[in-house]
Amino acid sequence: MSNPNQKPLSEIEVDSNNLYREESFTDLKVATIRRLVPVKPDGSEDGTREVFFTGQAQIMSQMGPLPIQCQIPGKTLEEAVQNFPEAIGQAVEKMVEEVKDMQRQEASRIVVPGNQPGLPGGTMPPGGKISLG
């Protein structure tokens, strides 16, 4: 079944009233900060909209590196650099809470015998034993 909100590729449109020029800054160690400058359809800066900053970093997990992205408060690059650690920290905290919530939901899920995914017909093997092959 197709998603009703999904458009065919031929109907994709660029919102020319919401264009940004992207500038990227990095310390080549931990941080990548992107400055998004609003522009008009002709490419000139649009002073009626605010510049904003986003941050990106990676944290190591048991499954490998996880990318973390967030919006960084600040009006200047200097402010964004100063606010980067706290913004990334909040994004990590939010991600951890979301994972914990997903784990709680999964743990509280009711499993009904006979509806086990992965087994033929969705049923358990006779005698409750797992059969291979």
A tleap script that builds the chain and sets N, CA, C and O, in Angstrom:
source leaprc.protein.ff14SB
mol = sequence {
  NMET SER ASN PRO ASN GLN LYS PRO LEU SER
  GLU ILE GLU VAL ASP SER ASN ASN LEU TYR
  ARG GLU GLU SER PHE THR ASP LEU LYS VAL
  ALA THR ILE ARG ARG LEU VAL PRO VAL LYS
  PRO ASP GLY SER GLU ASP GLY THR ARG GLU
  VAL PHE PHE THR GLY GLN ALA GLN ILE MET
  SER GLN MET GLY PRO LEU PRO ILE GLN CYS
  GLN ILE PRO GLY LYS THR LEU GLU GLU ALA
  VAL GLN ASN PHE PRO GLU ALA ILE GLY GLN
  ALA VAL GLU LYS MET VAL GLU GLU VAL LYS
  ASP MET GLN ARG GLN GLU ALA SER ARG ILE
  VAL VAL PRO GLY ASN GLN PRO GLY LEU PRO
  GLY GLY THR MET PRO PRO GLY GLY LYS ILE
  SER LEU CGLY
}
set mol.1.N position { 0.844 -1.175 0.000 }
set mol.1.CA position { 0.000 0.000 0.000 }
set mol.1.C position { 0.888 1.236 0.000 }
set mol.1.O position { 1.872 1.287 0.738 }
set mol.2.N position { 0.564 2.209 -0.796 }
set mol.2.CA position { 1.402 3.401 -0.895 }
set mol.2.C position { 0.995 4.421 0.153 }
set mol.2.O position { -0.144 4.436 0.619 }
set mol.3.N position { 1.937 5.265 0.511 }
set mol.3.CA position { 1.719 6.312 1.485 }
set mol.3.C position { 0.954 7.451 0.806 }
set mol.3.O position { 1.416 7.959 -0.216 }
set mol.4.N position { -0.206 7.871 1.340 }
set mol.4.CA position { -0.985 8.933 0.689 }
set mol.4.C position { -0.291 10.293 0.703 }
set mol.4.O position { -0.631 11.171 -0.090 }
set mol.5.N position { 0.690 10.472 1.610 }
set mol.5.CA position { 1.417 11.741 1.689 }
set mol.5.C position { 2.618 11.772 0.753 }
set mol.5.O position { 3.247 12.817 0.588 }
set mol.6.N position { 2.938 10.651 0.147 }
set mol.6.CA position { 4.093 10.561 -0.737 }
set mol.6.C position { 3.687 10.985 -2.146 }
set mol.6.O position { 2.660 10.552 -2.668 }
set mol.7.N position { 4.504 11.831 -2.747 }
set mol.7.CA position { 4.245 12.298 -4.106 }
set mol.7.C position { 5.149 11.560 -5.080 }
set mol.7.O position { 6.275 11.201 -4.739 }
set mol.8.N position { 4.658 11.334 -6.291 }
set mol.8.CA position { 5.551 10.774 -7.312 }
set mol.8.C position { 6.686 11.767 -7.594 }
set mol.8.O position { 6.525 12.973 -7.406 }
set mol.9.N position { 7.823 11.254 -8.042 }
set mol.9.CA position { 8.988 12.118 -8.307 }
set mol.9.C position { 8.654 13.246 -9.270 }
set mol.9.O position { 9.207 14.340 -9.155 }
set mol.10.N position { 7.766 12.998 -10.206 }
set mol.10.CA position { 7.431 14.029 -11.192 }
set mol.10.C position { 6.676 15.201 -10.569 }
set mol.10.O position { 6.571 16.260 -11.189 }
set mol.11.N position { 6.146 15.031 -9.348 }
set mol.11.CA position { 5.374 16.098 -8.699 }
set mol.11.C position { 6.138 16.811 -7.581 }
set mol.11.O position { 5.578 17.679 -6.911 }
set mol.12.N position { 7.403 16.458 -7.374 }
set mol.12.CA position { 8.188 17.110 -6.327 }
set mol.12.C position { 8.464 18.549 -6.743 }
set mol.12.O position { 8.834 18.829 -7.883 }
set mol.13.N position { 8.272 19.459 -5.779 }
set mol.13.CA position { 8.504 20.882 -6.052 }
set mol.13.C position { 9.463 21.457 -5.013 }
set mol.13.O position { 9.407 21.081 -3.843 }
set mol.14.N position { 10.327 22.351 -5.429 }
set mol.14.CA position { 11.224 23.068 -4.529 }
set mol.14.C position { 10.492 24.308 -4.044 }
set mol.14.O position { 9.947 25.063 -4.849 }
set mol.15.N position { 10.476 24.524 -2.730 }
set mol.15.CA position { 9.832 25.705 -2.154 }
set mol.15.C position { 10.787 26.892 -2.314 }
set mol.15.O position { 11.667 27.106 -1.481 }
set mol.16.N position { 10.607 27.643 -3.369 }
set mol.16.CA position { 11.527 28.747 -3.675 }
set mol.16.C position { 11.430 29.891 -2.674 }
set mol.16.O position { 12.272 30.788 -2.687 }
set mol.17.N position { 10.421 29.879 -1.809 }
set mol.17.CA position { 10.302 30.909 -0.774 }
set mol.17.C position { 10.948 30.480 0.538 }
set mol.17.O position { 10.873 31.203 1.532 }
set mol.18.N position { 11.579 29.316 0.549 }
set mol.18.CA position { 12.207 28.811 1.764 }
set mol.18.C position { 13.608 28.268 1.456 }
set mol.18.O position { 13.975 27.179 1.898 }
set mol.19.N position { 14.371 29.037 0.701 }
set mol.19.CA position { 15.714 28.619 0.315 }
set mol.19.C position { 16.751 29.154 1.296 }
set mol.19.O position { 16.611 30.255 1.829 }
set mol.20.N position { 17.805 28.349 1.527 }
set mol.20.CA position { 18.899 28.734 2.411 }
set mol.20.C position { 20.221 28.408 1.753 }
set mol.20.O position { 20.341 27.417 1.033 }
set mol.21.N position { 21.214 29.249 2.004 }
set mol.21.CA position { 22.586 28.956 1.608 }
set mol.21.C position { 23.240 28.310 2.826 }
set mol.21.O position { 23.114 28.799 3.948 }
set mol.22.N position { 23.921 27.233 2.592 }
set mol.22.CA position { 24.534 26.485 3.690 }
set mol.22.C position { 26.030 26.720 3.718 }
set mol.22.O position { 26.716 26.588 2.704 }
set mol.23.N position { 26.525 27.070 4.896 }
set mol.23.CA position { 27.962 27.210 5.109 }
set mol.23.C position { 28.355 26.242 6.224 }
set mol.23.O position { 27.659 26.134 7.233 }
set mol.24.N position { 29.440 25.562 6.041 }
set mol.24.CA position { 29.838 24.533 6.997 }
set mol.24.C position { 31.155 24.909 7.666 }
set mol.24.O position { 32.085 25.387 7.018 }
set mol.25.N position { 31.214 24.680 8.990 }
set mol.25.CA position { 32.405 24.969 9.784 }
set mol.25.C position { 32.715 23.726 10.607 }
set mol.25.O position { 31.798 23.094 11.133 }
set mol.26.N position { 33.979 23.366 10.728 }
set mol.26.CA position { 34.349 22.204 11.521 }
set mol.26.C position { 35.664 22.438 12.232 }
set mol.26.O position { 36.507 23.206 11.769 }
set mol.27.N position { 35.833 21.767 13.364 }
set mol.27.CA position { 37.116 21.819 14.065 }
set mol.27.C position { 37.975 20.607 13.713 }
set mol.27.O position { 39.050 20.421 14.284 }
set mol.28.N position { 37.505 19.784 12.776 }
set mol.28.CA position { 38.184 18.577 12.309 }
set mol.28.C position { 38.401 17.548 13.423 }
set mol.28.O position { 39.209 16.631 13.276 }
set mol.29.N position { 37.677 17.703 14.539 }
set mol.29.CA position { 37.776 16.757 15.644 }
set mol.29.C position { 36.399 16.246 16.032 }
set mol.29.O position { 36.100 15.060 15.896 }
set mol.30.N position { 35.574 17.150 16.513 }
set mol.30.CA position { 34.297 16.763 17.103 }
set mol.30.C position { 33.110 17.415 16.404 }
set mol.30.O position { 32.110 16.756 16.118 }
set mol.31.N position { 33.224 18.678 16.139 }
set mol.31.CA position { 32.054 19.472 15.778 }
set mol.31.C position { 31.975 19.815 14.296 }
set mol.31.O position { 32.977 20.099 13.639 }
set mol.32.N position { 30.750 19.777 13.800 }
set mol.32.CA position { 30.419 20.383 12.516 }
set mol.32.C position { 29.241 21.308 12.776 }
set mol.32.O position { 28.211 20.891 13.306 }
set mol.33.N position { 29.405 22.550 12.402 }
set mol.33.CA position { 28.343 23.544 12.565 }
set mol.33.C position { 27.972 24.064 11.194 }
set mol.33.O position { 28.835 24.459 10.409 }
set mol.34.N position { 26.686 24.060 10.915 }
set mol.34.CA position { 26.200 24.596 9.640 }
set mol.34.C position { 25.449 25.894 9.908 }
set mol.34.O position { 24.589 25.967 10.787 }
set mol.35.N position { 25.794 26.913 9.133 }
set mol.35.CA position { 25.066 28.185 9.195 }
set mol.35.C position { 24.149 28.199 7.980 }
set mol.35.O position { 24.609 28.048 6.848 }
set mol.36.N position { 22.870 28.379 8.212 }
set mol.36.CA position { 21.886 28.414 7.132 }
set mol.36.C position { 21.395 29.852 6.986 }
set mol.36.O position { 20.701 30.389 7.850 }
set mol.37.N position { 21.777 30.449 5.872 }
set mol.37.CA position { 21.463 31.852 5.590 }
set mol.37.C position { 20.295 31.885 4.615 }
set mol.37.O position { 20.389 31.324 3.524 }
set mol.38.N position { 19.185 32.540 4.995 }
set mol.38.CA position { 18.050 32.593 4.085 }
set mol.38.C position { 18.377 33.407 2.835 }
set mol.38.O position { 19.002 34.465 2.907 }
set mol.39.N position { 17.942 32.892 1.696 }
set mol.39.CA position { 18.165 33.600 0.430 }
set mol.39.C position { 16.859 33.673 -0.350 }
set mol.39.O position { 15.939 32.879 -0.153 }
set mol.40.N position { 16.815 34.650 -1.236 }
set mol.40.CA position { 15.680 34.806 -2.153 }
set mol.40.C position { 15.888 33.875 -3.347 }
set mol.40.O position { 16.984 33.346 -3.533 }
set mol.41.N position { 14.865 33.673 -4.144 }
set mol.41.CA position { 15.009 32.785 -5.306 }
set mol.41.C position { 16.158 33.152 -6.249 }
set mol.41.O position { 16.668 32.292 -6.967 }
set mol.42.N position { 16.573 34.445 -6.249 }
set mol.42.CA position { 17.687 34.844 -7.118 }
set mol.42.C position { 19.051 34.608 -6.465 }
set mol.42.O position { 20.085 34.876 -7.077 }
set mol.43.N position { 19.058 34.104 -5.216 }
set mol.43.CA position { 20.308 33.809 -4.523 }
set mol.43.C position { 20.791 34.922 -3.608 }
set mol.43.O position { 21.734 34.721 -2.843 }
set mol.44.N position { 20.170 36.086 -3.670 }
set mol.44.CA position { 20.583 37.176 -2.777 }
set mol.44.C position { 20.033 36.914 -1.375 }
set mol.44.O position { 19.003 36.261 -1.209 }
set mol.45.N position { 20.751 37.444 -0.359 }
set mol.45.CA position { 20.333 37.215 1.023 }
set mol.45.C position { 18.965 37.815 1.285 }
set mol.45.O position { 18.629 38.889 0.785 }
set mol.46.N position { 18.180 37.095 2.086 }
set mol.46.CA position { 16.836 37.533 2.469 }
set mol.46.C position { 16.883 37.996 3.918 }
set mol.46.O position { 16.807 37.174 4.831 }
set mol.47.N position { 17.006 39.287 4.138 }
set mol.47.CA position { 17.132 39.855 5.472 }
set mol.47.C position { 15.857 39.807 6.294 }
set mol.47.O position { 15.880 40.168 7.470 }
set mol.48.N position { 14.754 39.377 5.719 }
set mol.48.CA position { 13.493 39.319 6.472 }
set mol.48.C position { 13.380 38.025 7.287 }
set mol.48.O position { 12.493 37.901 8.131 }
set mol.49.N position { 14.275 37.064 7.038 }
set mol.49.CA position { 14.249 35.806 7.783 }
set mol.49.C position { 15.544 35.648 8.566 }
set mol.49.O position { 16.576 36.219 8.213 }
set mol.50.N position { 15.473 34.867 9.629 }
set mol.50.CA position { 16.611 34.682 10.529 }
set mol.50.C position { 17.602 33.639 10.002 }
set mol.50.O position { 17.214 32.630 9.412 }
set mol.51.N position { 18.877 33.907 10.228 }
set mol.51.CA position { 19.935 32.913 10.022 }
set mol.51.C position { 19.813 31.935 11.180 }
set mol.51.O position { 19.510 32.340 12.303 }
set mol.52.N position { 20.045 30.647 10.921 }
set mol.52.CA position { 20.088 29.719 12.045 }
set mol.52.C position { 21.218 28.727 11.877 }
set mol.52.O position { 21.760 28.544 10.787 }
set mol.53.N position { 21.562 28.086 12.998 }
set mol.53.CA position { 22.700 27.178 13.049 }
set mol.53.C position { 22.231 25.781 13.442 }
set mol.53.O position { 21.316 25.622 14.250 }
set mol.54.N position { 22.873 24.778 12.858 }
set mol.54.CA position { 22.657 23.396 13.274 }
set mol.54.C position { 24.007 22.784 13.593 }
set mol.54.O position { 25.035 23.193 13.053 }
set mol.55.N position { 23.991 21.807 14.470 }
set mol.55.CA position { 25.220 21.131 14.856 }
set mol.55.C position { 25.142 19.655 14.562 }
set mol.55.O position { 24.064 19.062 14.550 }
set mol.56.N position { 26.290 19.071 14.326 }
set mol.56.CA position { 26.368 17.637 14.091 }
set mol.56.C position { 27.619 17.104 14.759 }
set mol.56.O position { 28.688 17.710 14.701 }
set mol.57.N position { 27.457 15.952 15.397 }
set mol.57.CA position { 28.577 15.257 16.023 }
set mol.57.C position { 28.260 13.770 15.994 }
set mol.57.O position { 27.139 13.379 15.666 }
set mol.58.N position { 29.224 12.951 16.330 }
set mol.58.CA position { 29.008 11.514 16.418 }
set mol.58.C position { 29.384 11.054 17.811 }
set mol.58.O position { 30.381 11.495 18.382 }
set mol.59.N position { 28.566 10.158 18.349 }
set mol.59.CA position { 28.920 9.537 19.611 }
set mol.59.C position { 29.099 8.045 19.344 }
set mol.59.O position { 28.443 7.478 18.469 }
set mol.60.N position { 29.977 7.428 20.092 }
set mol.60.CA position { 30.210 6.000 19.915 }
set mol.60.C position { 29.233 5.220 20.778 }
set mol.60.O position { 28.992 5.554 21.938 }
set mol.61.N position { 28.677 4.172 20.183 }
set mol.61.CA position { 27.784 3.275 20.902 }
set mol.61.C position { 28.303 1.852 20.714 }
set mol.61.O position { 29.291 1.635 20.013 }
set mol.62.N position { 27.641 0.891 21.337 }
set mol.62.CA position { 28.029 -0.503 21.187 }
set mol.62.C position { 27.870 -0.958 19.740 }
set mol.62.O position { 28.526 -1.905 19.305 }
set mol.63.N position { 27.001 -0.285 19.002 }
set mol.63.CA position { 26.749 -0.655 17.616 }
set mol.63.C position { 27.530 0.204 16.633 }
set mol.63.O position { 27.330 0.092 15.424 }
set mol.64.N position { 28.416 1.057 17.131 }
set mol.64.CA position { 29.206 1.910 16.261 }
set mol.64.C position { 28.841 3.369 16.435 }
set mol.64.O position { 28.113 3.710 17.368 }
set mol.65.N position { 29.330 4.249 15.554 }
set mol.65.CA position { 29.068 5.683 15.687 }
set mol.65.C position { 27.616 6.030 15.374 }
set mol.65.O position { 27.033 5.518 14.418 }
set mol.66.N position { 27.046 6.905 16.193 }
set mol.66.CA position { 25.693 7.402 15.974 }
set mol.66.C position { 25.757 8.891 15.671 }
set mol.66.O position { 26.337 9.649 16.448 }
set mol.67.N position { 25.173 9.328 14.554 }
set mol.67.CA position { 25.163 10.761 14.259 }
set mol.67.C position { 24.130 11.473 15.121 }
set mol.67.O position { 23.010 10.990 15.288 }
set mol.68.N position { 24.506 12.607 15.658 }
set mol.68.CA position { 23.611 13.438 16.460 }
set mol.68.C position { 23.509 14.780 15.762 }
set mol.68.O position { 24.522 15.384 15.409 }
set mol.69.N position { 22.284 15.247 15.563 }
set mol.69.CA position { 22.060 16.550 14.939 }
set mol.69.C position { 21.112 17.357 15.808 }
set mol.69.O position { 20.238 16.807 16.477 }
set mol.70.N position { 21.297 18.668 15.788 }
set mol.70.CA position { 20.430 19.541 16.578 }
set mol.70.C position { 20.504 20.969 16.045 }
set mol.70.O position { 21.420 21.334 15.309 }
set mol.71.N position { 19.523 21.753 16.436 }
set mol.71.CA position { 19.585 23.179 16.159 }
set mol.71.C position { 20.357 23.817 17.310 }
set mol.71.O position { 20.214 23.413 18.464 }
set mol.72.N position { 21.172 24.811 16.985 }
set mol.72.CA position { 21.994 25.487 17.990 }
set mol.72.C position { 21.494 26.923 18.137 }
set mol.72.O position { 21.400 27.651 17.149 }
set mol.73.N position { 21.172 27.335 19.371 }
set mol.73.CA position { 20.770 28.732 19.548 }
set mol.73.C position { 21.956 29.670 19.340 }
set mol.73.O position { 23.094 29.334 19.668 }
set mol.74.N position { 21.679 30.823 18.805 }
set mol.74.CA position { 22.711 31.835 18.605 }
set mol.74.C position { 22.487 32.615 17.333 }
set mol.74.O position { 21.895 32.116 16.376 }
set mol.75.N position { 22.958 33.829 17.331 }
set mol.75.CA position { 22.815 34.694 16.157 }
set mol.75.C position { 24.112 34.828 15.374 }
set mol.75.O position { 24.116 35.262 14.222 }
set mol.76.N position { 25.226 34.444 16.024 }
set mol.76.CA position { 26.527 34.536 15.360 }
set mol.76.C position { 27.219 33.176 15.435 }
set mol.76.O position { 26.839 32.318 16.232 }
set mol.77.N position { 28.225 32.991 14.606 }
set mol.77.CA position { 28.991 31.746 14.644 }
set mol.77.C position { 29.651 31.574 16.011 }
set mol.77.O position { 29.695 30.466 16.545 }
set mol.78.N position { 30.157 32.654 16.569 }
set mol.78.CA position { 30.790 32.587 17.878 }
set mol.78.C position { 29.820 32.073 18.943 }
set mol.78.O position { 30.186 31.237 19.769 }
set mol.79.N position { 28.591 32.573 18.921 }
set mol.79.CA position { 27.573 32.102 19.865 }
set mol.79.C position { 27.246 30.625 19.616 }
set mol.79.O position { 27.069 29.856 20.561 }
set mol.80.N position { 27.168 30.241 18.349 }
set mol.80.CA position { 26.869 28.844 18.016 }
set mol.80.C position { 27.976 27.920 18.526 }
set mol.80.O position { 27.691 26.837 19.037 }
set mol.81.N position { 29.228 28.339 18.390 }
set mol.81.CA position { 30.355 27.536 18.886 }
set mol.81.C position { 30.255 27.386 20.407 }
set mol.81.O position { 30.466 26.296 20.938 }
set mol.82.N position { 29.937 28.468 21.101 }
set mol.82.CA position { 29.812 28.416 22.557 }
set mol.82.C position { 28.635 27.535 22.992 }
set mol.82.O position { 28.718 26.847 24.009 }
set mol.83.N position { 27.548 27.557 22.228 }
set mol.83.CA position { 26.335 26.824 22.597 }
set mol.83.C position { 26.325 25.377 22.093 }
set mol.83.O position { 25.444 24.595 22.450 }
set mol.84.N position { 27.313 25.028 21.260 }
set mol.84.CA position { 27.350 23.695 20.656 }
set mol.84.C position { 27.320 22.559 21.691 }
set mol.84.O position { 26.479 21.667 21.576 }
set mol.85.N position { 28.209 22.560 22.698 }
set mol.85.CA position { 28.229 21.427 23.633 }
set mol.85.C position { 26.886 21.195 24.335 }
set mol.85.O position { 26.434 20.056 24.449 }
set mol.86.N position { 26.261 22.257 24.796 }
set mol.86.CA position { 24.981 22.107 25.493 }
set mol.86.C position { 23.888 21.618 24.543 }
set mol.86.O position { 23.079 20.769 24.917 }
set mol.87.N position { 23.859 22.145 23.322 }
set mol.87.CA position { 22.838 21.729 22.355 }
set mol.87.C position { 22.994 20.252 21.993 }
set mol.87.O position { 22.005 19.522 21.925 }
set mol.88.N position { 24.224 19.812 21.762 }
set mol.88.CA position { 24.465 18.396 21.442 }
set mol.88.C position { 24.120 17.535 22.654 }
set mol.88.O position { 23.520 16.470 22.507 }
set mol.89.N position { 24.493 17.985 23.845 }
set mol.89.CA position { 24.167 17.243 25.071 }
set mol.89.C position { 22.667 17.052 25.227 }
set mol.89.O position { 22.213 15.967 25.589 }
set mol.90.N position { 21.895 18.099 24.957 }
set mol.90.CA position { 20.439 17.991 25.045 }
set mol.90.C position { 19.895 17.037 23.988 }
set mol.90.O position { 18.953 16.290 24.253 }
set mol.91.N position { 20.478 17.055 22.796 }
set mol.91.CA position { 20.034 16.148 21.732 }
set mol.91.C position { 20.316 14.699 22.113 }
set mol.91.O position { 19.504 13.815 21.837 }
set mol.92.N position { 21.465 14.450 22.746 }
set mol.92.CA position { 21.797 13.090 23.191 }
set mol.92.C position { 20.823 12.653 24.277 }
set mol.92.O position { 20.322 11.529 24.239 }
set mol.93.N position { 20.548 13.525 25.243 }
set mol.93.CA position { 19.592 13.201 26.304 }
set mol.93.C position { 18.219 12.869 25.725 }
set mol.93.O position { 17.572 11.916 26.159 }
set mol.94.N position { 17.783 13.647 24.755 }
set mol.94.CA position { 16.479 13.410 24.125 }
set mol.94.C position { 16.483 12.046 23.416 }
set mol.94.O position { 15.513 11.293 23.508 }
set mol.95.N position { 17.561 11.739 22.719 }
set mol.95.CA position { 17.660 10.465 22.012 }
set mol.95.C position { 17.624 9.300 23.006 }
set mol.95.O position { 16.941 8.306 22.757 }
set mol.96.N position { 18.341 9.404 24.115 }
set mol.96.CA position { 18.366 8.351 25.128 }
set mol.96.C position { 16.963 8.148 25.699 }
set mol.96.O position { 16.525 7.012 25.878 }
set mol.97.N position { 16.265 9.232 25.983 }
set mol.97.CA position { 14.903 9.124 26.510 }
set mol.97.C position { 13.973 8.460 25.501 }
set mol.97.O position { 13.128 7.650 25.883 }
set mol.98.N position { 14.116 8.791 24.218 }
set mol.98.CA position { 13.289 8.167 23.189 }
set mol.98.C position { 13.566 6.671 23.088 }
set mol.98.O position { 12.640 5.880 22.911 }
set mol.99.N position { 14.835 6.279 23.201 }
set mol.99.CA position { 15.188 4.857 23.153 }
set mol.99.C position { 14.594 4.141 24.366 }
set mol.99.O position { 14.033 3.054 24.228 }
set mol.100.N position { 14.713 4.742 25.556 }
set mol.100.CA position { 14.140 4.139 26.763 }
set mol.100.C position { 12.636 3.981 26.625 }
set mol.100.O position { 12.079 2.956 27.017 }
set mol.101.N position { 11.975 4.986 26.070 }
set mol.101.CA position { 10.526 4.927 25.873 }
set mol.101.C position { 10.165 3.796 24.910 }
set mol.101.O position { 9.209 3.056 25.146 }
set mol.102.N position { 10.931 3.664 23.826 }
set mol.102.CA position { 10.682 2.576 22.871 }
set mol.102.C position { 10.888 1.216 23.549 }
set mol.102.O position { 10.129 0.280 23.299 }
set mol.103.N position { 11.904 1.104 24.399 }
set mol.103.CA position { 12.155 -0.147 25.116 }
set mol.103.C position { 11.007 -0.466 26.072 }
set mol.103.O position { 10.592 -1.620 26.180 }
set mol.104.N position { 10.489 0.556 26.769 }
set mol.104.CA position { 9.346 0.349 27.672 }
set mol.104.C position { 8.129 -0.118 26.891 }
set mol.104.O position { 7.432 -1.040 27.315 }
set mol.105.N position { 7.873 0.514 25.754 }
set mol.105.CA position { 6.732 0.119 24.938 }
set mol.105.C position { 6.887 -1.311 24.451 }
set mol.105.O position { 5.924 -2.078 24.471 }
set mol.106.N position { 8.080 -1.678 24.017 }
set mol.106.CA position { 8.322 -3.029 23.526 }
set mol.106.C position { 8.181 -4.047 24.658 }
set mol.106.O position { 7.629 -5.127 24.448 }
set mol.107.N position { 8.669 -3.720 25.845 }
set mol.107.CA position { 8.596 -4.637 26.987 }
set mol.107.C position { 7.160 -4.843 27.447 }
set mol.107.O position { 6.834 -5.908 27.970 }
set mol.108.N position { 6.301 -3.859 27.268 }
set mol.108.CA position { 4.920 -3.973 27.728 }
set mol.108.C position { 3.985 -4.535 26.658 }
set mol.108.O position { 2.782 -4.667 26.885 }
set mol.109.N position { 4.535 -4.859 25.511 }
set mol.109.CA position { 3.719 -5.404 24.433 }
set mol.109.C position { 3.237 -6.801 24.805 }
set mol.109.O position { 3.997 -7.600 25.353 }
set mol.110.N position { 1.992 -7.089 24.511 }
set mol.110.CA position { 1.426 -8.400 24.804 }
set mol.110.C position { 1.695 -9.315 23.619 }
set mol.110.O position { 1.380 -8.985 22.476 }
set mol.111.N position { 2.285 -10.476 23.915 }
set mol.111.CA position { 2.574 -11.458 22.880 }
set mol.111.C position { 1.511 -12.545 22.967 }
set mol.111.O position { 1.326 -13.152 24.022 }
set mol.112.N position { 0.817 -12.789 21.874 }
set mol.112.CA position { -0.243 -13.781 21.824 }
set mol.112.C position { 0.307 -15.050 21.179 }
set mol.112.O position { 0.815 -15.000 20.059 }
set mol.113.N position { 0.210 -16.207 21.882 }
set mol.113.CA position { 0.678 -17.455 21.271 }
set mol.113.C position { -0.036 -17.713 19.949 }
set mol.113.O position { -1.230 -17.449 19.811 }
set mol.114.N position { 0.714 -18.231 18.984 }
set mol.114.CA position { 0.138 -18.502 17.674 }
set mol.114.C position { 0.347 -17.366 16.699 }
set mol.114.O position { 0.045 -17.508 15.514 }
set mol.115.N position { 0.851 -16.253 17.165 }
set mol.115.CA position { 1.119 -15.112 16.283 }
set mol.115.C position { 2.584 -14.755 16.313 }
set mol.115.O position { 2.935 -13.575 16.317 }
set mol.116.N position { 3.434 -15.740 16.335 }
set mol.116.CA position { 4.865 -15.491 16.388 }
set mol.116.C position { 5.388 -15.218 14.985 }
set mol.116.O position { 5.303 -16.089 14.119 }
set mol.117.N position { 5.918 -14.045 14.748 }
set mol.117.CA position { 6.443 -13.743 13.418 }
set mol.117.C position { 7.623 -14.640 13.078 }
set mol.117.O position { 8.395 -15.040 13.949 }
set mol.118.N position { 7.741 -14.941 11.812 }
set mol.118.CA position { 8.894 -15.697 11.343 }
set mol.118.C position { 8.652 -17.182 11.243 }
set mol.118.O position { 9.440 -17.884 10.609 }
set mol.119.N position { 7.589 -17.691 11.846 }
set mol.119.CA position { 7.287 -19.110 11.762 }
set mol.119.C position { 6.185 -19.324 10.739 }
set mol.119.O position { 5.320 -18.461 10.585 }
set mol.120.N position { 6.191 -20.450 10.035 }
set mol.120.CA position { 5.171 -20.700 9.019 }
set mol.120.C position { 3.771 -20.614 9.625 }
set mol.120.O position { 3.494 -21.227 10.656 }
set mol.121.N position { 2.913 -19.865 8.992 }
set mol.121.CA position { 1.535 -19.716 9.457 }
set mol.121.C position { 1.421 -18.900 10.723 }
set mol.121.O position { 0.333 -18.762 11.282 }
set mol.122.N position { 2.543 -18.355 11.184 }
set mol.122.CA position { 2.509 -17.543 12.402 }
set mol.122.C position { 2.259 -18.372 13.644 }
set mol.122.O position { 1.789 -17.828 14.643 }
set mol.123.N position { 2.556 -19.686 13.629 }
set mol.123.CA position { 2.267 -20.548 14.771 }
set mol.123.C position { 3.546 -21.075 15.389 }
set mol.123.O position { 4.616 -21.045 14.781 }
set mol.124.N position { 3.406 -21.564 16.622 }
set mol.124.CA position { 4.529 -22.175 17.331 }
set mol.124.C position { 4.650 -23.628 16.884 }
set mol.124.O position { 3.635 -24.245 16.560 }
set mol.125.N position { 5.829 -24.184 16.854 }
set mol.125.CA position { 5.996 -25.600 16.530 }
set mol.125.C position { 5.321 -26.461 17.593 }
set mol.125.O position { 5.157 -26.013 18.728 }
set mol.126.N position { 4.927 -27.684 17.252 }
set mol.126.CA position { 4.281 -28.558 18.233 }
set mol.126.C position { 5.171 -28.787 19.445 }
set mol.126.O position { 6.393 -28.881 19.328 }
set mol.127.N position { 4.540 -28.874 20.607 }
set mol.127.CA position { 5.277 -29.142 21.840 }
set mol.127.C position { 6.042 -27.943 22.360 }
set mol.127.O position { 6.781 -28.073 23.336 }
set mol.128.N position { 5.895 -26.791 21.751 }
set mol.128.CA position { 6.575 -25.584 22.202 }
set mol.128.C position { 8.062 -25.582 21.936 }
set mol.128.O position { 8.773 -24.697 22.413 }
set mol.129.N position { 8.551 -26.558 21.181 }
set mol.129.CA position { 9.978 -26.627 20.876 }
set mol.129.C position { 10.253 -25.932 19.546 }
set mol.129.O position { 9.395 -25.895 18.664 }
set mol.130.N position { 11.402 -25.409 19.418 }
set mol.130.CA position { 11.784 -24.754 18.171 }
set mol.130.C position { 12.393 -25.819 17.257 }
set mol.130.O position { 13.284 -26.568 17.660 }
set mol.131.N position { 11.909 -25.870 16.052 }
set mol.131.CA position { 12.467 -26.828 15.083 }
set mol.131.C position { 13.244 -26.076 14.036 }
set mol.131.O position { 12.821 -25.010 13.589 }
set mol.132.N position { 14.363 -26.611 13.646 }
set mol.132.CA position { 15.190 -25.983 12.611 }
set mol.132.C position { 15.094 -26.801 11.354 }
set mol.132.O position { 15.244 -28.023 11.380 }
set mol.133.N position { 14.841 -26.122 10.242 }
set mol.133.CA position { 14.884 -26.741 8.935 }
set mol.133.C position { 13.694 -27.556 8.657 }
set mol.133.O position { 13.588 -28.147 7.582 }
savepdb mol mol.pdb
quit
